[in-house]
């Protein structure tokens, strides 16, 4: 079965059909710049452009950079604040005439890893952490998602964790991997104290260089890099749509 997955970000909106059995893309990704301002109408029109690019039937899955409750955006990160309180699912369905499943972007990446990647068949508590512009998280208990955890915003020493330890911070401040790794170590140890997970999965583009900083992170839980990399959002969105189909 093929379903369309769409990954909506602050800079780009990209989509592709996904083989639900394998968790692989069946065509090249199509990417369009996120409109600015990224209002509901503008983003919906861009999503419709991506959907029209592919001849794929069935429900569409979409990630969104916000807390999503029952299809409604409760926050707005890197998109217009008009999204707050907007039924994203209804907006996309009206623009495309297709049924949609909408979920938080980090949750989608986690779904992809738990279904096809580093977390496949893992029981217990698994925490996916995505390192990028901010820090995203997805928490799973025996394979089931606990949505919208937003644990990149926990406070450590009175500061929002992602403002101290995101990949963007490392790049902007010119940190060595050692210095950044020590900040990540504090973050992961704080998460471990809160959740006692069995496994941490680390995603985001920097996970391709995990050997450069994993050695500075010391947790009881196993720490592994994500496997789906930049396709995780698209694949996870499609997998979430499949679960609702």
C-alpha positions as CSV (number, residue, x, y, z in Angstrom):
1,X,0.0,0.0,0.0
2,X,1.2,3.5,-0.8
3,X,0.1,6.6,1.1
4,X,1.3,10.2,0.7
5,X,3.4,11.8,3.5
6,X,4.0,15.5,3.8
7,X,6.5,17.2,6.1
8,X,5.7,20.8,6.9
9,X,8.5,22.9,8.2
10,X,9.3,26.5,8.8
11,X,11.5,26.7,5.6
12,X,10.1,24.0,3.3
13,X,7.1,21.7,2.7
14,X,8.1,18.4,1.1
15,X,6.2,15.3,0.3
16,X,6.4,11.9,-1.3
17,X,4.5,8.6,-1.6
18,X,5.6,6.0,0.9
19,X,5.5,2.2,0.7
20,X,3.8,1.5,4.0
21,X,5.0,-2.1,4.2
22,X,8.7,-1.1,3.7
23,X,8.8,2.5,5.0
24,X,10.5,3.7,1.9
25,X,9.8,6.5,-0.6
26,X,8.4,5.3,-3.9
27,X,9.2,8.5,-5.8
28,X,11.5,11.5,-5.4
29,X,10.5,14.0,-2.8
30,X,8.8,17.2,-4.1
31,X,9.8,20.3,-2.1
32,X,8.3,23.8,-2.1
33,X,9.4,26.7,0.0
34,X,7.2,27.5,3.0
35,X,5.2,30.7,2.2
36,X,5.9,33.8,4.3
37,X,3.9,34.7,6.1
38,X,3.0,31.1,6.8
39,X,-0.7,31.7,7.4
40,X,-3.2,28.8,7.3
41,X,-4.5,29.8,3.9
42,X,-1.0,30.1,2.4
43,X,0.3,26.9,3.9
44,X,-2.8,25.0,2.8
45,X,-2.4,26.2,-0.8
46,X,1.2,25.0,-0.7
47,X,0.2,21.6,0.7
48,X,-2.4,21.3,-2.0
49,X,0.4,21.9,-4.6
50,X,2.4,19.1,-3.1
51,X,-0.6,16.7,-3.0
52,X,-1.4,17.5,-6.7
53,X,2.1,16.5,-7.7
54,X,1.4,12.8,-6.9
55,X,-1.3,10.5,-8.1
56,X,-1.8,8.7,-4.8
57,X,-5.2,7.6,-3.4
58,X,-6.1,7.3,0.3
59,X,-5.5,9.3,3.5
60,X,-2.6,11.8,3.6
61,X,-0.3,12.1,6.5
62,X,1.2,15.5,7.4
63,X,3.6,16.7,10.1
64,X,3.3,20.1,11.6
65,X,5.6,22.2,13.8
66,X,3.2,22.6,16.7
67,X,1.4,20.8,19.5
68,X,-1.4,19.0,17.7
69,X,-4.5,17.9,19.6
70,X,-7.2,16.1,17.6
71,X,-6.0,17.8,14.4
72,X,-6.0,21.3,16.0
73,X,-2.7,23.3,16.3
74,X,-2.3,24.5,19.8
75,X,1.0,26.3,19.3
76,X,2.9,27.6,16.3
77,X,6.7,27.2,15.8
78,X,8.2,28.8,12.7
79,X,4.7,29.4,11.2
80,X,2.3,32.3,11.6
81,X,0.6,32.6,15.0
82,X,-2.8,32.5,13.3
83,X,-2.4,28.8,13.4
84,X,-2.9,28.7,17.1
85,X,-6.4,27.2,17.7
86,X,-6.8,26.4,14.0
87,X,-8.1,23.0,12.9
88,X,-5.1,22.1,10.7
89,X,-6.7,18.8,9.6
90,X,-9.9,20.6,8.4
91,X,-7.9,23.3,6.6
92,X,-5.8,20.8,4.7
93,X,-8.9,18.6,3.9
94,X,-10.8,21.6,2.5
95,X,-7.8,22.6,0.3
96,X,-7.1,19.2,-1.1
97,X,-10.5,17.3,-0.9
98,X,-8.6,14.4,0.8
99,X,-8.7,13.0,4.3
100,X,-5.7,14.0,6.5
101,X,-3.9,12.8,9.6
102,X,-1.9,15.6,11.2
103,X,0.7,15.2,14.0
104,X,3.6,17.0,15.6
105,X,6.8,16.9,13.5
106,X,8.9,15.2,16.2
107,X,6.2,12.7,16.9
108,X,6.1,11.8,13.2
109,X,9.9,11.2,13.2
110,X,9.5,9.0,16.2
111,X,6.7,7.0,14.5
112,X,9.0,6.4,11.6
113,X,11.8,5.1,13.8
114,X,9.5,2.9,15.9
115,X,7.8,1.4,12.8
116,X,10.7,1.0,10.5
117,X,14.0,2.1,12.1
118,X,16.0,2.1,15.3
119,X,13.0,1.5,17.6
120,X,11.3,-1.3,15.6
121,X,10.0,-4.0,17.9
122,X,11.4,-2.3,21.0
123,X,9.2,-2.5,24.1
124,X,9.4,-0.4,27.3
125,X,10.0,3.3,27.2
126,X,11.7,4.8,24.1
127,X,12.5,8.4,23.8
128,X,13.3,9.9,20.4
129,X,15.2,13.2,20.5
130,X,15.6,15.3,17.3
131,X,18.5,17.8,17.3
132,X,18.1,20.7,14.9
133,X,16.9,24.3,15.0
134,X,15.4,23.3,18.4
135,X,15.1,20.0,20.3
136,X,12.1,17.8,19.5
137,X,11.0,14.7,21.4
138,X,8.7,11.8,21.0
139,X,8.0,9.3,23.8
140,X,6.7,5.8,23.3
141,X,5.5,3.2,25.8
142,X,5.5,-0.4,24.4
143,X,5.4,1.1,20.9
144,X,2.5,3.5,21.6
145,X,3.1,7.2,21.2
146,X,2.6,9.7,24.1
147,X,1.9,12.7,21.9
148,X,3.2,16.3,22.1
149,X,5.7,15.8,24.9
150,X,7.8,18.9,23.9
151,X,10.6,17.9,26.2
152,X,13.1,20.1,24.4
153,X,11.6,22.9,26.5
154,X,12.4,21.5,29.9
155,X,14.3,23.9,32.1
156,X,17.9,23.1,33.1
157,X,19.5,25.7,35.4
158,X,16.6,28.0,34.7
159,X,17.1,27.9,30.9
160,X,15.0,26.3,28.1
161,X,17.1,23.2,27.2
162,X,16.9,23.8,23.4
163,X,18.4,27.3,23.8
164,X,21.5,25.7,25.3
165,X,21.9,22.4,23.5
166,X,20.2,22.4,20.0
167,X,22.3,21.8,16.9
168,X,21.6,25.4,15.9
169,X,23.2,26.6,19.1
170,X,26.3,24.4,18.4
171,X,26.6,25.9,14.9
172,X,25.9,29.5,16.0
173,X,28.3,29.5,18.9
174,X,31.0,27.5,17.1
175,X,31.1,24.8,19.9
176,X,33.4,21.9,19.5
177,X,31.7,18.5,19.6
178,X,33.2,18.0,23.1
179,X,31.7,21.2,24.5
180,X,28.3,20.5,22.8
181,X,28.4,16.9,23.9
182,X,28.8,18.0,27.6
183,X,25.6,20.1,27.2
184,X,23.8,17.2,25.6
185,X,25.0,15.0,28.4
186,X,23.3,17.2,31.0
187,X,20.2,17.2,28.9
188,X,20.0,13.5,28.4
189,X,20.8,12.8,32.0
190,X,17.9,15.1,33.0
191,X,15.5,13.3,30.7
192,X,16.7,9.9,32.1
193,X,16.0,11.1,35.6
194,X,12.5,12.0,34.6
195,X,11.5,9.1,32.4
196,X,14.0,6.2,33.0
197,X,13.8,5.1,29.4
198,X,15.1,1.8,28.0
199,X,16.3,3.5,24.7
200,X,17.2,6.9,23.4
201,X,17.0,7.4,19.6
202,X,18.8,10.5,18.4
203,X,17.6,12.1,15.2
204,X,18.1,15.2,13.1
205,X,20.6,15.7,10.4
206,X,23.5,15.7,12.9
207,X,22.8,12.1,13.8
208,X,24.8,11.2,10.8
209,X,27.8,12.4,12.8
210,X,26.9,10.6,16.0
211,X,30.4,9.2,16.5
212,X,31.6,12.7,17.1
213,X,29.5,13.4,20.2
214,X,27.9,10.2,21.5
215,X,31.1,9.5,23.5
216,X,30.3,12.5,25.7
217,X,26.8,11.4,26.6
218,X,26.6,9.0,29.5
219,X,23.2,7.4,30.2
220,X,22.1,4.1,31.6
221,X,19.7,3.7,28.6
222,X,21.1,2.6,25.3
223,X,21.8,5.5,22.9
224,X,21.5,5.0,19.2
225,X,21.3,7.2,16.1
226,X,18.1,7.4,14.0
227,X,18.1,5.4,10.8
228,X,15.6,7.3,8.5
229,X,17.3,10.7,8.7
230,X,15.7,13.4,6.5
231,X,12.9,11.0,5.3
232,X,11.6,10.4,8.8
233,X,9.0,13.1,8.8
234,X,7.5,12.0,5.5
235,X,7.6,8.3,6.3
236,X,6.2,8.8,9.9
237,X,3.4,11.0,8.6
238,X,2.4,8.3,6.1
239,X,2.6,5.6,8.7
240,X,0.4,7.6,11.1
241,X,-2.1,8.0,8.2
242,X,-2.0,4.3,7.6
243,X,-2.8,3.6,11.3
244,X,-6.0,5.7,10.9
245,X,-7.0,4.3,7.5
